[in-house]
Amino acid sequence: MRIVALAGGVGGAKLVHGLTQILRPQDLTVIVNTGDDFQHLGLHVSPDLDTICYTLAGIASRKTGWGRDAETWNAITELQRLGGPGWFRLGDRDLATHLERTRRLSSGEPLSQVVREFCQAWGIEQTILPMTDSAVRTIVHSDQGDLEFQTYFVERQCQPRVQGFEFRGAERALPAPGVLECLGRADAVVLCPSNPWVSIAPILSIPGIRAAVLKGKTIAVSPIIGGKAVRGPAAKMYLELGLRPSAVAVAQHYRDMLWGFVLDKRDVQLEAQVRELIPRTLVTRTLMQTNSDRLHLARDVLDFLQAKEHDNLGDRARKAAKAR
Amino acid sequence: MRIVALAGGVGGAKLVHGLTQILRPQDLTVIVNTGDDFQHLGLHVSPDLDTICYTLAGIASRKTGWGRDAETWNAITELQRLGGPGWFRLGDRDLATHLERTRRLSSGEPLSQVVREFCQAWGIEQTILPMTDSAVRTIVHSDQGDLEFQTYFVERQCQPRVQGFEFRGAERALPAPGVLECLGRADAVVLCPSNPWVSIAPILSIPGIRAAVLKGKTIAVSPIIGGKAVRGPAAKMYLELGLRPSAVAVAQHYRDMLWGFVLDKRDVQLEAQVRELIPRTLVTRTLMQTNSDRLHLARDVLDFLQAKEHDNLGDRARKAAKAR
């Protein structure tokens, strides 16, 4: 079964990591948000690509949700001593990724090629694609003005009230080489439990990608559980945009493009409402705290996609989820 | 006594460090070679400025002659794992200097201002000036073509045979703010035991600096001892340019601008020859292996500059040198 996953950072990385433990490497492609990419200290930083790649390479920090394990912080400590900006925490090993990426981009390599070569170096066998090789920047319209995403997210710690989003440059961007091809070949598309507003929407904003996802057998896994985001500002964003954050709101968000929808068992009381929007649902444990959680959710997602009778599968998965 | 020292890397840093232990901070200005500066990994690297500053800040590596003490190498190790260039060894703490310098230069700060602010952060009270805020690049003409200095020096480890030097951009460069002023006010100028070809010559190539040095009471300390450079390619360069490397060759190099010359006691047999070029000489221990060596040479140099009768001073210093 050939799967394409659309992913942002941590939630996406966890589910993708689960999928890698079941699928053959050649059967999984991940299309990653690059709307969060930004220039910092003259370096091209790609937070979501790095989170996905570090996770699949087994070198991601388990503690922070970003950056690398066994990290040291000597460069940033000294940089701050010199009066430089320390708000974006760059570890010493992580810095190498940004330095080498920047060097290659400056020499004219497209981002997708840099990612491919980094994946080889890190021993990642799955195909990881940036959504685009073009510069697309997520801008957060807020009560504090238009903010670059990392300024909103890291420097201001999501404090500004969100009024809307813009994916600057998207209208002129092209999908990265391989993106439309893999979507066209996929047996199914998975919208990972990433932030719908700032992780999945930027990917879908690239001309051609939404249409390809619409054509596919596409499911989404809700990143909202019990009215809250597992991490990040997704729930706060729904609220500030006048929407009640819930699995229903996420289903509403994606309804026109979904074959099926996965929600957490804690939200089982919302299943009927979701079904009014998307008839096929799977209720299971979606919270991924352990590696076993990642694997089980990936298994449930793949079973759901393969099931003839979604209801039966839903019941089976529910039982399985109850047993663990 | 107000002293201006012209310095390159390690040898210069050692003598300057000795001088800082005797002179009041406001009485010492160091004009540093920036012809070795280069762009690497998108960063502006200033090897000589960093060697001088790290040494005066007490954070220089004692082992390598470049870089910082208590250094870690995680970024460069990971960079190489990604296929990036590892020939120029950048430690994690050292990287911070280059990142923050590059950030400030990109925002329009002149190099001299960056250096001044870094010195404040590092607690350096003496005035450290780059020779210029302009881009001047030392090019080594060699049997392997025209090479940027760091390519010749680090990447090719001084293997190419030298045919000449060029300080590209020097003719249009301006001395950094303060350079001519401090030379004009100085009681004496010290050409440190740095490489005459690629450390001192680039400084003197900046329009106005040579003339100011000529006007001053200037001495040089030979970087060649017993026909060899203490470190670096100075002796090899003399040979390849058809000159016998010795204190005499160094004296010849600087003869038109010197009030006095300092040579090592191991070269005492050359003193007569040197005196034919420069009548005032001081023979003493110039090799700086310990901190005490740095202090003693600095003391000898200052005594030499203050002595009425250089011969007597030469004898006294010789005796002092013999005693240690």
Interface residues (C-beta under 8 A of the other chain):
Chain A: L41 G42 L43 E71 T72 N74 A75 I76 T77 E78 L79 R81 L82 G83 G84 P85 G91 D92 R93 L95 A96 T97 L99 E100 T102 R103 S106 E117 F118 A121
Chain B: L41 G42 L43 E71 T72 N74 A75 I76 T77 E78 L79 R81 L82 G83 G84 G91 D92 R93 L95 A96 T97 L99 E100 T102 R103 S106 E117 F118 A121
